[in-house]
Amino acid sequence: MSALENHLHSISSTEFEPQGLAFFDLDRTLIAGFSILALALETARFGLKQGEFRQTTKVIKDTLKAHIDGSNNYDRLVRRLAKALTGVSEETLYMLGQKAYENTLAKSLYNEAITLIETHRRAGHKLILVSAASDYQVSHIASVLGFDDICCTHLEVQEGHFTGQVIAPLCYGKGKLMAARRIAKKYDTDLEQAWFYSDSKDDMPLLTQVGYPVATNPSEKLKVHARNKGWPILNFKSRGLPDLESLIRTVLTTEAIIATTAWGFISKRLGIEKDRRANDITRLAGDIGCSLAGMNLEVEGIEHLYQNRPAIFVFNHQSMLDTLVLAHLLRRDVVAYCKAEMSKVPVIGPLLRQTDTIFVDREGGDQREIFQRSLAVLKSGRSLVIAPEGTRSTLGDIQPFKQGAFLLAKKAGVPIVPIVLHNVKDAMPKGGLLIRPADIKVTVLPPVAPESLKNVRHTCADIERQYTEVLGHSKQACLPKGLNKVAAESSEGTQELDTPAVA
């Protein structure tokens, strides 16, 4: 059993007061890297005045140079950053913070950290994000992960604009301990009934006061101290800098895709029949791609993939590698839906066109033409592969299903076969560029017969519910609060045909 598995078991078995607390640092604890860099990148993109941008850039460089381990200058760094933001509207920085989350922080979240948070949530503990970062760096990620409270550094605002001043005390060092004591008082408990996860020895004031300190992705100084004290040490590997194996696998998988595309063109020149050529490409991409990527598949219900064809296979979209997994599983006579932008991507676009991929323009386009082409594919005896969410999920949660695939199945009189991908994002998350080897779990649910599709809306909602149950987190009970809100908002007005099988 791994250190993380042992620790998760200890959370469930430890006797807590009703209001047990779980404090989490942010940088290098929940996310790989530094949230300030993500915010700085969005600030640069937004285009602040040239002088302000140069000043902000200097602060970021100083932060990297003198960061956390052993640095006594954090107070000065924060104050310089606050000064660089003088006159900027608070509304602007909140907007930039949201973009920083969407473009960078979401895909830097450790999968292990998400599991850790959910374990504490199920145990009934209050979740507290305690970070030296500003509210604009932490608020969005805290909302999505469903934290109950935030302790962070605050910048002074007057009439909606920053004054250049920092509100004392900073949530750093002893400031974190002061903030944690206020939280404990708020929830009528004490720090002896609290966990604290941190990567830095600068957090020693709070680490030494909680009942359950945990060194998480620790610096060398904290690692030594934790070993001497017998504290748990957790090291997360799902994000951050890849190892040599990941680099090699990424290169080899890319080369395999290029070779498969080339084989498609060669086989066309050799006069190989189109459908056979498409099936060869599907098998080659799936088998060789999964092998080189280091994805070992554990499939439950695999018999449902071959019982009734043609069919419409629906799946939850997590990663670019979903395509390889599905190609490996389905193997022949399948046509995928894909967003139109992918048709222009070098190598990938030509590969998809050789397998008759249906490209969907998400900005509009003629949906009737797509519908008719889809019916023709099914009538020819081939199956369709569609992601009813219409986009990839960053955290692996189920987004609201659109009804297009179910309407199509009803019209064509073919079954729906739900394929639940549990953790393909572990191999390559949304926005990721490098492949990490992973054991991938897949669950194939029993087919939904055409005669059961009379009420499309009801069937769509029922299958969406099955996905959340199989994945082990109910939308109402276990998904982070922020995700419930996002899901509710994004479920409005989604009657169009679904889009990518590749996104």
Disulfide bonds with the S-S distance in Angstrom:
none
